[in-house]
Amino acid sequence: MIFSVEVKPSTNLLDQYRQVRHDSERLIEYLTPEDCGLQAMPDVSPPKWHLAHTTWFFETFILKNALPDYRPFHPLFQTLFNSYYNAIGEQFSRPKRHLLSRPSLQEVLEYRQYVDHAMQGLLQDTHFSAQHLVHLGLNHEQQHQELLLMDIKYSFFQNPLYPAMQATEQWQISPRARAHQFVPFDGGLVTTGSDANSAEFCYDNETPAFQSFLKPFQLGSRLITNSEYLQFIKEGGYQTPALWLSDGWSWLNTAAPIHHPLYWVERDGHWFEFTLQGLQPLDPNRAVCHISFYEADAFATWAQARLATEAEWEVAARQQTSCYQHSKLTEGHFANRLQWHPEKEDTQLPLSQLMGEGWEWTQSPYQPYPGFKAPEGAVGEYNGKFMCNQMVLRGGSCLTPAGHIRPTYRNFFYPKDRWPMSVIRLAKDVD
């Protein structure tokens, strides 16, 4: 799964391990044990399962191989908390994870403590040489931290009480967003992807770096706001077939027809939005979020624009990083701020809200880069097996841990998915 990573001293890696594991358990401080068993649809998982699965990863891929005398915490946990690794063995049915009232949350936390004790001892062993797998496991756990937040939000939304995961001060309407403009970028021969020999961490699906030719293009200076999306709704966007892809129109008119973004609620002619801070008045100036690819594509067509390709997005992100060294792209509204919802625009960079706000849909299908080869063994199942029927998203979100995102990072979801923290940035060709 991972081709490149800087091998740091074990003490540094030990500190990273402790921090990431602590961050996961910090999230459930906002939840009750009952909350931790919720699974409102097959695509999401209970918080308790995320805590156990990330622990299963370290036990399965590291401890069992590095410690000959290691005794697993529970022999059946290998099946219960295996997500989709067929090379490892049988998996418990994903849609039935909410039925696992046992092990209890307390036992899952004891499982984490048991594995952490073994891992910390291993990381202090100067002969331990599989640091790359530890880096992989930590990045994997950071992904599940974001999934935990997305999943519990969806499950909470099914409750008519609209419970808040985190109490907050009075919801404040953001200042008016700056005028939307298109920022031009030159085309030509460009390099995208990550070099396998880089010292920085990357997933296998980011490699290898390769060259391609881009025509000149333009990207929107900021994300599309709730007020702009509301105008799309008012002008019949959800009732106009010409705006939609054929698959999107079929999805739109399912047994429960869709007329607005996932977490919008209309009451007495006023719009509200469900957040992890509970049900709040719809802020017209924040980025519209939890949008499917189909909705993003239809909005772009309505706006006489399109979605960017992932190569265009990456080239623009790299250029902005290079030109504006004083403003790191990773200083966005990431999960560490504990806001867990897109915030107001707070930068005057040519492309604002580029990272740490919401995952930006691209028009690019999730496919392997030229020359991609999945690693051998079970970890090779992580990315390569999903390179079909999904679309690429870029940029990270307000649910993503800080430091987990880079310009080459590729996320991917199915076109119909709305429970991720997904947003819209427009693109255009240069006339």
C-alpha positions in Angstrom: 0.0 0.0 0.0 2.8 2.4 0.7 5.7 2.9 -1.6 7.5 5.7 0.2 7.9 7.0 3.7 10.6 8.7 5.7 11.9 6.3 8.3 12.2 8.4 11.5 13.8 7.4 14.8 11.7 5.0 16.8 11.1 7.5 19.6 9.5 10.0 17.1 7.4 7.2 15.6 6.4 6.2 19.1 5.2 9.7 19.8 3.2 9.7 16.6 1.7 6.4 17.4 0.5 7.6 20.8 -0.9 10.8 19.5 -2.9 9.2 16.7 -4.3 6.5 18.9 -5.2 9.1 21.5 -7.0 11.3 18.9 -9.3 8.4 18.0 -10.4 7.8 21.6 -10.8 11.5 22.1 -13.6 11.5 19.5 -15.8 9.1 21.5 -15.6 11.4 24.5 -18.5 13.2 22.8 -20.5 10.0 22.5 -22.4 7.6 24.8 -21.8 3.8 24.6 -25.2 3.5 22.9 -24.1 6.0 20.2 -21.0 3.9 19.6 -23.1 1.0 18.3 -25.1 3.0 15.7 -25.1 2.0 12.0 -27.9 3.7 10.0 -27.1 2.2 6.6 -24.6 -0.4 5.2 -22.2 2.2 3.9 -21.4 3.5 7.4 -20.0 1.7 10.5 -20.5 2.1 14.2 -17.9 4.2 16.0 -17.0 1.1 18.1 -16.2 -0.8 15.0 -13.8 1.9 13.7 -12.0 1.8 17.0 -11.6 -2.0 16.8 -10.8 -2.2 13.1 -7.9 0.2 13.4 -6.6 -1.8 16.3 -7.1 -5.0 14.3 -4.8 -3.5 11.6 -1.8 -3.2 13.9 -2.4 -6.6 15.4 -2.9 -8.4 12.1 -0.2 -6.7 9.9 2.5 -6.0 12.5 2.3 -7.7 15.8 1.5 -11.2 14.5 4.4 -11.0 12.2 7.0 -9.2 14.3 6.4 -11.0 17.6 6.5 -14.9 17.3 5.0 -15.3 20.8 2.3 -12.7 20.4 -1.1 -13.9 21.5 -4.1 -12.2 19.9 -6.5 -10.5 22.3 -9.4 -12.6 21.0 -9.2 -15.2 18.3 -12.5 -14.2 16.7 -11.7 -10.5 16.4 -9.8 -11.3 13.2 -13.1 -12.1 11.6 -15.3 -9.5 13.4 -13.0 -6.5 12.5 -11.6 -7.5 9.1 -13.1 -5.0 6.7 -12.5 -6.5 3.2 -9.1 -8.2 3.2 -9.8 -11.5 1.5 -6.2 -12.6 1.8 -6.6 -12.4 5.6 -9.7 -14.5 5.7 -13.4 -14.3 6.4 -15.2 -11.1 7.3 -18.3 -10.4 9.4 -21.1 -9.0 7.2 -20.7 -5.2 6.9 -24.4 -4.4 6.9 -24.7 -6.3 10.2 -22.0 -4.4 12.2 -24.7 -2.7 14.3 -25.7 -6.1 15.6 -22.4 -6.5 17.5 -23.6 -5.4 20.9 -20.7 -7.6 22.1 -17.9 -6.9 22.5 -18.9 -3.9 24.5 -17.3 -0.5 24.1 -15.3 -1.2 27.2 -13.9 -4.4 25.8 -13.0 -2.7 22.6 -11.1 -0.1 24.6 -9.4 -2.9 26.5 -8.5 -4.4 23.1 -6.9 -1.1 22.1 -5.0 -0.9 25.3 -3.7 -4.5 24.9 -2.5 -3.9 21.3 -1.1 -0.5 22.2 1.0 -2.0 25.0 2.5 -4.5 22.6 3.0 -1.9 19.9 4.8 0.6 22.2 7.1 -2.1 23.3 7.9 -3.1 19.7 8.5 0.6 18.7 11.2 0.8 21.4 13.0 -2.2 20.0 16.0 -1.0 18.0 15.8 -4.2 15.9 12.3 -3.5 14.6 12.5 -2.7 10.9 8.9 -2.4 9.7 8.4 1.3 10.5 6.8 1.7 7.1 3.8 -0.5 8.2 3.4 1.6 11.3 3.2 4.8 9.2 0.7 3.1 7.0 -1.4 2.0 10.0 -1.4 5.5 11.5 -2.5 7.1 8.3 -5.1 4.3 8.0 -6.4 5.2 11.5 -6.5 8.9 10.6 -8.8 8.0 7.6 -11.1 6.2 10.1 -11.2 9.1 12.4 -12.8 11.1 9.5 -15.1 8.2 8.7 -16.2 7.9 12.3 -17.4 11.5 12.2 -19.1 11.2 8.9 -20.8 7.9 9.9 -22.1 9.1 13.3 -23.4 12.3 11.6 -25.5 10.2 9.2 -26.8 7.9 12.0 -27.7 10.9 14.2 -29.6 12.5 11.3 -32.1 9.6 11.4 -33.1 10.7 14.9 -35.9 13.3 14.9 -34.3 14.9 18.0 -31.4 15.9 15.7 -28.8 15.3 18.5 -25.6 17.2 18.6 -22.3 15.3 19.0 -20.7 18.4 20.4 -22.5 21.3 22.0 -21.4 24.7 20.6 -21.9 28.4 21.2 -24.6 30.2 19.3 -24.4 29.4 15.6 -23.1 32.5 13.8 -23.9 33.4 10.2 -20.6 33.9 8.3 -19.7 37.2 6.5 -20.7 37.5 2.9 -18.5 35.4 0.7 -16.3 37.2 -1.8 -17.4 37.4 -5.4 -16.9 34.1 -7.3 -14.3 34.4 -10.0 -12.4 32.0 -12.3 -8.6 31.9 -11.9 -6.7 31.0 -15.0 -3.9 28.4 -15.2 -1.6 27.6 -18.1 -1.7 24.2 -19.6 1.1 22.2 -21.2 3.1 19.2 -20.2 2.6 18.6 -16.4 3.7 16.1 -13.8 1.2 14.7 -11.3 1.3 11.9 -8.8 4.0 11.1 -6.3 7.5 9.9 -6.7 8.0 6.5 -5.1 11.4 7.5 -4.0 10.1 10.5 -2.1 10.9 10.7 1.7 7.3 11.8 2.4 4.4 9.4 3.1 2.1 8.5 0.2 -0.4 5.8 -0.6 0.2 3.5 -3.5 -2.6 5.0 -5.5 -0.7 8.3 -5.6 2.1 6.6 -7.5 3.9 6.6 -9.9 4.4 10.2 -10.9 3.7 10.7 -14.6 3.4 13.3 -17.3 0.3 14.4 -19.2 -0.8 17.3 -21.3 -3.4 19.8 -20.1 -5.1 22.5 -22.0 -5.2 25.9 -20.3 -8.0 25.9 -17.7 -9.7 27.9 -15.0 -10.8 27.0 -11.5 -13.3 28.8 -9.2 -11.7 31.1 -6.7 -13.8 29.5 -3.9 -16.3 26.8 -3.1 -19.9 27.1 -4.1 -22.0 28.4 -1.2 -25.4 27.4 0.2 -27.1 30.5 -1.2 -25.7 29.8 -4.7 -27.0 26.2 -4.4 -30.3 27.4 -3.1 -30.7 29.5 -6.3 -30.1 26.3 -8.3 -33.0 24.7 -6.4 -35.3 27.7 -6.9 -34.7 27.7 -10.6 -35.8 24.1 -10.9 -32.4 22.4 -10.9 -33.8 19.2 -9.5 -36.7 19.1 -12.0 -34.7 19.8 -15.2 -33.5 16.5 -16.9 -31.2 18.3 -19.3 -28.9 19.2 -16.4 -28.3 15.7 -15.2 -26.3 12.7 -16.4 -28.6 9.8 -17.2 -27.4 7.8 -14.2 -27.8 10.9 -12.1 -31.4 11.5 -13.2 -32.3 7.8 -12.5 -30.7 8.2 -9.0 -32.6 11.4 -8.4 -35.9 9.9 -9.1 -35.7 6.8 -6.9 -38.4 5.5 -4.6 -37.7 8.5 -2.4 -37.1 11.4 -4.8 -34.3 13.8 -3.9 -34.9 17.6 -3.9 -32.1 19.1 -1.9 -28.8 18.3 -0.2 -28.7 15.5 2.3 -28.7 17.4 5.6 -31.1 20.3 4.6 -34.4 20.5 6.5 -37.2 22.9 5.6 -39.5 24.1 8.4 -42.2 26.7 7.8 -40.5 28.0 4.7 -37.1 28.3 6.3 -34.1 26.1 5.6 -32.0 24.5 8.3 -28.9 22.3 8.1 -28.1 19.3 10.3 -24.5 19.5 11.6 -22.5 17.7 14.3 -23.5 20.7 16.4 -27.2 19.8 15.9 -29.8 21.4 13.6 -28.8 25.0 12.7 -30.1 27.7 10.5 -28.8 27.4 7.0 -25.8 29.7 6.6 -26.0 31.2 3.1 -22.3 32.0 3.0 -20.8 28.7 4.0 -19.9 26.1 1.4 -22.7 23.8 0.4 -21.7 20.3 1.5 -22.7 16.6 1.5 -23.3 16.8 -2.3 -23.3 13.8 -4.5 -21.2 13.7 -7.7 -24.5 13.8 -9.6 -25.6 16.9 -7.9 -22.2 18.6 -8.3 -22.1 17.8 -12.0 -25.7 19.1 -12.5 -25.0 22.3 -10.6 -21.9 22.8 -12.8 -23.9 22.3 -16.0 -26.5 24.8 -14.7 -23.8 27.3 -13.9 -22.4 26.9 -17.5 -19.2 25.4 -16.1 -17.9 21.9 -15.3 -16.0 20.1 -12.6 -12.2 20.0 -12.6 -10.2 17.0 -13.6 -8.0 15.7 -10.8 -4.9 16.6 -12.8 -6.1 20.2 -13.0 -6.8 20.4 -9.3 -3.4 19.0 -8.4 -1.5 21.3 -10.8 -3.3 24.3 -9.4 -2.6 23.2 -5.8 1.0 22.6 -6.5 1.4 26.0 -8.2 -0.4 27.8 -5.3 1.8 26.1 -2.8 4.9 27.1 -4.7 3.9 30.7 -5.2 2.6 31.4 -1.7 5.1 29.7 0.6 4.0 31.9 3.5 0.5 30.3 3.5 0.6 26.6 3.9 -2.3 24.7 2.3 -2.5 22.6 5.4 -3.7 25.5 7.5 -7.3 24.9 6.6 -10.3 24.2 8.8 -9.3 20.7 9.6 -10.8 18.4 12.2 -8.4 19.5 14.9 -10.3 22.8 15.2 -13.2 20.7 16.5 -15.7 22.7 14.4 -16.6 19.8 12.1 -18.4 22.0 9.5 -17.2 24.2 6.7 -16.3 27.6 8.0 -16.2 31.1 6.4 -13.6 31.9 3.8 -10.6 33.4 5.5 -7.9 33.8 2.9 -7.2 36.0 0.0 -5.2 33.5 -1.9 -6.2 33.1 -5.6 -7.8 29.7 -4.7 -9.3 29.8 -1.2 -10.7 26.9 0.7 -8.5 24.6 -1.2 -7.8 22.2 1.7 -9.4 21.4 5.0 -12.9 22.6 4.1 -14.6 19.8 2.0 -13.7 17.1 -0.4 -14.0 18.6 -3.9 -15.6 16.3 -6.5 -13.6 16.0 -9.8 -14.8 14.7 -13.1 -12.1 12.0 -13.0 -12.9 8.4 -12.5 -10.9 6.6 -9.9 -8.4 4.6 -12.0 -4.8 3.5 -11.7 -2.1 5.9 -12.8 0.0 4.7 -15.8 2.5 2.1 -14.4 0.6 1.5 -11.2 1.1 -1.9 -9.5 -0.6 -2.9 -6.3 1.8 -4.2 -3.6 1.9 -7.9 -3.1 0.2 -9.4 -0.1 -2.9 -8.4 1.8 -2.1 -4.7 2.1 -2.2 -4.5 -1.7 -6.0 -5.0 -1.5 -6.4 -1.5 0.1 -6.6 0.7 -2.9 -6.2 -1.2 -6.1 -9.3 -3.4 -5.7 -11.6 -0.3 -5.7 -10.4 1.3 -9.0 -13.8 0.8 -10.6 -17.1 2.9 -10.7 -15.9 5.6 -8.3 -15.0 9.2 -8.7 -11.9 11.1 -7.3 -12.2 13.8 -4.7 -9.4 16.2 -3.7 -8.5 18.6 -0.9 -9.5 17.1 2.5 -12.2 18.4 4.7 -13.1 19.9 8.1 -13.4 16.3 9.3 -9.9 15.4 8.1 -7.0 15.3 10.7 -4.5 18.1 10.1 -1.3 17.0 8.3 -3.1 14.1 6.6 -3.6 15.9 3.3 -1.2 16.8 0.5 -1.7 17.9 -3.2 -1.3 14.3 -4.4 -3.9 12.7 -2.1 -6.7 10.9 -3.9 -10.0 10.2 -2.1 -12.7 8.3 -3.9 -16.4 7.6 -3.5 -19.3 6.4 -5.6 -21.2 9.1 -7.6 -24.4 8.7 -5.4 -22.6 9.1 -2.1 -23.6 12.1 -0.1 -22.6 11.2 3.5 -19.0 12.2 2.9 -18.1 15.9 3.5 -18.2 16.7 -0.2 -18.3 20.1 -1.8 -18.3 21.9 -5.2 -15.6 23.9 -7.0 -16.3 24.9 -10.5 -13.9 24.7 -13.5 -13.9 26.1 -17.1 -12.0 25.8 -20.2 -10.1 28.9 -21.4 -11.8 30.4 -24.4 
